[in-house]
Amino acid sequence: MNSNYHVVIIGGGSTGAAIVHDLVLRGLKVTLVERGELTSGTAGRHHGLLHSGGRYAVKDQESAKECIEENLILRKIAPGSFEENDGLFVAITDEDVAYKDTFLQGCAECGIPTRELTAKEALLLEPNLNPKTKLAIQVPDATMDCWRLPMRFFATAKQNGADIRPYTEVIGLLKQNSTVTGVHVRSHVTGKEYDIKADLVVNATGAWAEKLSEMADARVPVRPTPGVLVAVYGRWNNMVLNRLNRPSDGDIIVPQRELSVIGTSSWFAPDPDRLGLPMEHVERMYERGSQLVPGVKYARMRAAWSAARPLLGEASPTVGGRDLPRTFKCFDHKERDGIEGLVTITGGKGTTMRAMAETTSDVVCDKLGVDAVCRTREVVLLPYWAYYQ
Amino acid sequence: MSDEVIGRPDPKTPVSVKILRYKPGAIDPPRYDTFQVDADPLMTVLDALEEIRATQDSTLAYRHSCHHASCGTCAMKVNGKEVLSCVTNVLEQGTDVIVVEPLGTMPLVTDLVVDMGDFARRYEPAGLSFIRESEYLTEAQTPEGVDHHTRFESCIECGICLSACPVANTNASFIGPAGLAAYYRAMVKGDGEATDILAAVDTDCGVWGCHGAMECTEACPSQVEPGDLIMYLRREVVKSKLPWNH
């Protein structure tokens, strides 16, 4: 019955992956188009941190609460996609120590479990930590596989009947008066152009959301906010290490496989396709990272790259990327711009991909008059290989 | 903080990138297209492809995701050798022209994209467990609530070994280096009965299909060393058949 409705999702990142999974479970007919390879935008190249929410517990509590709730759900529906070694917020200076009570209070308010450790206890857990460590707080952070986790959503959706088309770029929107009725695409496999009709189009293009919505003369307040990440050889820590202080540059080291990933920095980029890779940011990752783990200063670099966060916020000369919230928002362009048939989801984080999809799918079903409940909190995802079967 | 246009490091060196192009029915048979890029000291082959797609040809198709050698999607041939393009520095190639081609063995889909279904078909029967115990910092205590430190497996299923393997290239039923290495891991981790695992690889499509060229071990970007693991499995198969072991 529900499959009488056809939804087209634009964007094959983690948000698109979770939405196509959610909508197919609700019985809708769904086609997802992505201009390049799946998860080739921000999704695959973020830090790989399954947030406990600790990082946002003081200044961005809405996001912190989303993180801890989704952290627990994702572990349940995607077992095997995380290195579950927990994380530490580490105090190295007196200023860090002074931040402890604020941090613990924030975590308590957001429902994030914490455990205080002395310097000695912390160094027994992580022998490579800065010997000047004064104390640490354990939180349920984890490492996620940035590529295989969203691919498990795609795999499950595909096995449940979704039509997923990578290398298919939207070059225009089909419109009747002020209603979006589908997408005009070009296949980068065959070179051919064609139309896909839709009852509703979802713009899940993350940092590209504004570029896309401009095709419909709609506006989305998204700011592509890249940061530099540096992966060094060797696993210098087994737990995720965070600096116990306000979020800043190079203050997290996420271990992953046989690498340690130091991140990140923050600036506004006008074009999400050309982020750049400033050398001084690469050097800053080494310098700041070595405050947490002195040894990484001498570790050989495996890779340095930039990834664009899709942060919510209007352009303003006084607001920096660190001040923008990490929450997400679903925009119905009917209410916002008088344009029917188009919904945009942006903001958010890898950790909150499932929640972003639930919110968006609720809006989609509401607009189409479909009565179906969300099942993504319970359905265990298939292995990612199922995508290729 | 205002909008900043932050570029890439200096100095820039002009380099030609010669890329195999294929669009079934459109660019068919395949051909090479050559593009010019200004390579900086940190520019990888993947960065060069990104720059070409953003500024010169938006139809260029290639696989990529993590940009730090962890996902395995961006494997391709650079100057004839299988590599992860995200950690292959352009200027370190030392050539004025960089030749970029898709992996071999697996069927070509478009441009630099191959069908990973072929890899999955050979690899998946081994049974996949992506998590192992971390062998790093074994002296460290584990935090409360964590029994033992874990990490993701080193194999990133990139397909490089399958492309480099002379046997896999000509024999579609050969399990291939990554699949046999996965059987090895299943055995040492105790995922399944050792006798079942040895029976699964004791075939001409399994460990006896390998010609010992060791191209897989040479090409593997993650030090999985599949060739060595195939030799280990052979020893285990033979040992299990010796009469005094029964």
HADDOCK unambig.tbl for C-alpha pairs under 7 A between the chains (distance, minus, plus):
assign (segid A and resid 36 and name CA) (segid B and resid 61 and name CA) 6.55 0.50 0.50
assign (segid A and resid 37 and name CA) (segid B and resid 62 and name CA) 6.94 0.50 0.50
assign (segid A and resid 37 and name CA) (segid B and resid 63 and name CA) 5.29 0.50 0.50
assign (segid A and resid 37 and name CA) (segid B and resid 64 and name CA) 6.48 0.50 0.50
assign (segid A and resid 39 and name CA) (segid B and resid 65 and name CA) 5.74 0.50 0.50
assign (segid A and resid 40 and name CA) (segid B and resid 64 and name CA) 5.61 0.50 0.50
assign (segid A and resid 40 and name CA) (segid B and resid 65 and name CA) 4.34 0.50 0.50
assign (segid A and resid 44 and name CA) (segid B and resid 65 and name CA) 4.64 0.50 0.50
assign (segid A and resid 44 and name CA) (segid B and resid 66 and name CA) 4.53 0.50 0.50
assign (segid A and resid 45 and name CA) (segid B and resid 65 and name CA) 6.09 0.50 0.50
assign (segid A and resid 45 and name CA) (segid B and resid 66 and name CA) 4.02 0.50 0.50
assign (segid A and resid 45 and name CA) (segid B and resid 67 and name CA) 6.16 0.50 0.50
assign (segid A and resid 80 and name CA) (segid B and resid 130 and name CA) 6.52 0.50 0.50
assign (segid A and resid 80 and name CA) (segid B and resid 131 and name CA) 6.34 0.50 0.50
assign (segid A and resid 83 and name CA) (segid B and resid 150 and name CA) 5.62 0.50 0.50
assign (segid A and resid 83 and name CA) (segid B and resid 151 and name CA) 5.22 0.50 0.50
assign (segid A and resid 83 and name CA) (segid B and resid 152 and name CA) 6.61 0.50 0.50
assign (segid A and resid 84 and name CA) (segid B and resid 150 and name CA) 6.78 0.50 0.50
assign (segid A and resid 85 and name CA) (segid B and resid 146 and name CA) 6.24 0.50 0.50
assign (segid A and resid 85 and name CA) (segid B and resid 149 and name CA) 5.85 0.50 0.50
assign (segid A and resid 85 and name CA) (segid B and resid 150 and name CA) 6.80 0.50 0.50
assign (segid A and resid 124 and name CA) (segid B and resid 140 and name CA) 5.74 0.50 0.50
assign (segid A and resid 124 and name CA) (segid B and resid 141 and name CA) 5.76 0.50 0.50
assign (segid A and resid 125 and name CA) (segid B and resid 140 and name CA) 5.11 0.50 0.50
assign (segid A and resid 125 and name CA) (segid B and resid 141 and name CA) 4.78 0.50 0.50
assign (segid A and resid 125 and name CA) (segid B and resid 142 and name CA) 5.90 0.50 0.50
assign (segid A and resid 125 and name CA) (segid B and resid 143 and name CA) 6.39 0.50 0.50
assign (segid A and resid 126 and name CA) (segid B and resid 140 and name CA) 6.14 0.50 0.50
assign (segid A and resid 127 and name CA) (segid B and resid 140 and name CA) 6.45 0.50 0.50
assign (segid A and resid 147 and name CA) (segid B and resid 65 and name CA) 6.80 0.50 0.50
assign (segid A and resid 147 and name CA) (segid B and resid 66 and name CA) 6.91 0.50 0.50
assign (segid A and resid 147 and name CA) (segid B and resid 71 and name CA) 5.88 0.50 0.50
assign (segid A and resid 167 and name CA) (segid B and resid 61 and name CA) 6.84 0.50 0.50
assign (segid A and resid 188 and name CA) (segid B and resid 59 and name CA) 5.41 0.50 0.50
assign (segid A and resid 188 and name CA) (segid B and resid 61 and name CA) 6.54 0.50 0.50
assign (segid A and resid 189 and name CA) (segid B and resid 23 and name CA) 5.43 0.50 0.50
assign (segid A and resid 189 and name CA) (segid B and resid 24 and name CA) 6.96 0.50 0.50
assign (segid A and resid 189 and name CA) (segid B and resid 110 and name CA) 5.33 0.50 0.50
assign (segid A and resid 190 and name CA) (segid B and resid 23 and name CA) 5.07 0.50 0.50
assign (segid A and resid 190 and name CA) (segid B and resid 24 and name CA) 5.55 0.50 0.50
assign (segid A and resid 190 and name CA) (segid B and resid 25 and name CA) 6.45 0.50 0.50
assign (segid A and resid 190 and name CA) (segid B and resid 26 and name CA) 6.18 0.50 0.50
assign (segid A and resid 191 and name CA) (segid B and resid 23 and name CA) 6.69 0.50 0.50
assign (segid A and resid 191 and name CA) (segid B and resid 26 and name CA) 6.39 0.50 0.50
assign (segid A and resid 231 and name CA) (segid B and resid 68 and name CA) 6.74 0.50 0.50
assign (segid A and resid 235 and name CA) (segid B and resid 136 and name CA) 6.47 0.50 0.50
assign (segid A and resid 238 and name CA) (segid B and resid 149 and name CA) 6.60 0.50 0.50
assign (segid A and resid 256 and name CA) (segid B and resid 151 and name CA) 6.64 0.50 0.50
assign (segid A and resid 256 and name CA) (segid B and resid 152 and name CA) 6.90 0.50 0.50
assign (segid A and resid 257 and name CA) (segid B and resid 151 and name CA) 5.51 0.50 0.50
assign (segid A and resid 257 and name CA) (segid B and resid 152 and name CA) 4.93 0.50 0.50
assign (segid A and resid 257 and name CA) (segid B and resid 153 and name CA) 6.33 0.50 0.50
assign (segid A and resid 257 and name CA) (segid B and resid 154 and name CA) 6.03 0.50 0.50
assign (segid A and resid 267 and name CA) (segid B and resid 4 and name CA) 6.88 0.50 0.50
assign (segid A and resid 268 and name CA) (segid B and resid 3 and name CA) 5.18 0.50 0.50
assign (segid A and resid 268 and name CA) (segid B and resid 4 and name CA) 6.03 0.50 0.50
assign (segid A and resid 269 and name CA) (segid B and resid 3 and name CA) 6.19 0.50 0.50
assign (segid A and resid 269 and name CA) (segid B and resid 4 and name CA) 6.26 0.50 0.50
assign (segid A and resid 269 and name CA) (segid B and resid 5 and name CA) 6.36 0.50 0.50
assign (segid A and resid 270 and name CA) (segid B and resid 3 and name CA) 6.54 0.50 0.50
assign (segid A and resid 273 and name CA) (segid B and resid 54 and name CA) 6.26 0.50 0.50
assign (segid A and resid 276 and name CA) (segid B and resid 6 and name CA) 5.71 0.50 0.50
assign (segid A and resid 276 and name CA) (segid B and resid 7 and name CA) 4.53 0.50 0.50
assign (segid A and resid 276 and name CA) (segid B and resid 8 and name CA) 5.08 0.50 0.50
assign (segid A and resid 277 and name CA) (segid B and resid 7 and name CA) 6.16 0.50 0.50
assign (segid A and resid 277 and name CA) (segid B and resid 8 and name CA) 4.80 0.50 0.50
assign (segid A and resid 278 and name CA) (segid B and resid 6 and name CA) 6.32 0.50 0.50
assign (segid A and resid 278 and name CA) (segid B and resid 7 and name CA) 6.01 0.50 0.50
assign (segid A and resid 278 and name CA) (segid B and resid 8 and name CA) 5.19 0.50 0.50
assign (segid A and resid 278 and name CA) (segid B and resid 9 and name CA) 6.06 0.50 0.50
assign (segid A and resid 279 and name CA) (segid B and resid 8 and name CA) 6.99 0.50 0.50
assign (segid A and resid 279 and name CA) (segid B and resid 9 and name CA) 5.63 0.50 0.50
assign (segid A and resid 302 and name CA) (segid B and resid 68 and name CA) 6.97 0.50 0.50
assign (segid A and resid 302 and name CA) (segid B and resid 87 and name CA) 6.92 0.50 0.50
assign (segid A and resid 303 and name CA) (segid B and resid 68 and name CA) 5.15 0.50 0.50
assign (segid A and resid 303 and name CA) (segid B and resid 87 and name CA) 6.06 0.50 0.50
assign (segid A and resid 305 and name CA) (segid B and resid 67 and name CA) 6.58 0.50 0.50
assign (segid A and resid 317 and name CA) (segid B and resid 1 and name CA) 5.73 0.50 0.50
assign (segid A and resid 317 and name CA) (segid B and resid 2 and name CA) 5.18 0.50 0.50
assign (segid A and resid 318 and name CA) (segid B and resid 1 and name CA) 6.14 0.50 0.50
assign (segid A and resid 319 and name CA) (segid B and resid 1 and name CA) 6.16 0.50 0.50
assign (segid A and resid 320 and name CA) (segid B and resid 1 and name CA) 5.00 0.50 0.50
assign (segid A and resid 385 and name CA) (segid B and resid 120 and name CA) 6.49 0.50 0.50
assign (segid A and resid 388 and name CA) (segid B and resid 116 and name CA) 6.72 0.50 0.50
assign (segid A and resid 388 and name CA) (segid B and resid 117 and name CA) 4.79 0.50 0.50
assign (segid A and resid 388 and name CA) (segid B and resid 120 and name CA) 6.68 0.50 0.50
assign (segid A and resid 389 and name CA) (segid B and resid 117 and name CA) 6.40 0.50 0.50
